[in-house]
Amino acid sequence: MKVLLIIDHFGSGGAQRQMVELACGLKRRGHTVEMFVYFPQYNFFRARIDEQRIPVHEQPGGRAAAFEVIRRLASVMRSGVFDVAASYLSSANIYAELARVAARDTRLVVSERTSHYDDRSAIGALARRILYLLSDRVVANSESQAAWLKTKPWLRDRVTCIYNGVDLSAFQTNESIPNSGPSLRLLGIGRIGPEKNLLNLITALARFEDQFGYVPEIGWAGQQDSSRAGQRYCARVDALLASLPKVRQRWRWLGLQSDVHRLLHEYHALIHPSLYEGLPNAVCEALAAGMPVLASNVCDHPLLVADGVRGFLFEPQDPSSIAAAIEKLAALDSDAWRNFGRSARAYATANLGVEKMVETYEALFRSLLAGGSRR
């Protein structure tokens, strides 16, 4: 097959990482792969694409240049004679759908990478999903989002779920167990923005300290949300930490990290308090590393974590619930801790391997080319 993959850029986001994994995986399986991006200046993952000698079509974008992006993408799709094109994220999906009007022979798969809870405008969200009628299939990366999309009558038979993929060979099982509660080291990973729910996490840590007399060490890896709302939120986080010196003393800002494999082995467990998610790479990678996970009880987290099996769930808007989950984790004995780790790795092996993701996309593409019925 000849496949064109479309995304905004090669920056450090989860969707970008997954599309790079898909591109490299399809290339390994003998397919011809090319990519199209419209913010080429963001290149965190670009080296992997260049190493695999995957051609990249670039068209500088932005709101003022949207028409030029669509025009260039349509030209690439027509001249490249691609069997299938696949896009990730809302803007890329819209560009691909409109460009596909001029390249009808190319099958098109669009993909949502987050939850409908992230919709900013009801009208805009409805318009984006009506445009899905210009595609052949809609992929969600979580069962919860796929189920929600299927409630839309015009999407019921167009939607499928394909989980994110993790390079399992890159993650060795983390067998580190804390000696005591105060030695517990928790890692958070994600862009520092409102949806990551750091304010409630910090408040939970303060309540935990009031009750148990110590604060677990927290390391947070990720860059700040650069939007205006994100900057305001980061200022609120800094102010809350400054008002809680015992929590601030145990909090470490780690910045953007490229070596997550190493980082996971420096901590005992992942904490992921998001208000909503698609399928979080951070949780998938922690499971692949055989680490217990503390996660908010939202979206697909109950499937990934399975409360009391691979970690513990909590209500993200309730600091007392977050604190209680931390206390449950800290109270585990060594045998229970190892069982959590084994279950985490086993789940990742069965469900989250990058080859499984690539094979599932490959099968979807082949079914579309064969004219199979939509699922």
Secondary structure, 3 states (H helix, E strand, C coil): CEEEEECCCCCCCHHHHHHHHHHHHHHHCCCEEEEEECCCCCCCCHHHHHHCCCCEEECCCCHHHHHHHHHHHHHHHHHHCCCEEEEECHHHHHHHHHHHCCCCCCEEEEEECCCHHHCCCHHHHHHHHHHHHHCCEEEECCHHHHHHHCCCCCCCCCEEECCCCECHHHCCCCCCCCCCHHHCEEEEECCECHHHCHHHHHHHHHHHHHHHCCCCEEEEECCECCCHHHHHHHHHHHHHHHHCHHHHHCEEEEECCCCHHHHHCCCCEEEECCCCCCCCHHHHHHHHCCCCEEEECCCCHHHHHCECCCEEEECCCCHHHHHHHHHHHHCCCHHHHHHHHHHHHHHHHHHCEHHHHHHHHHHHHHHHHCCCCCC
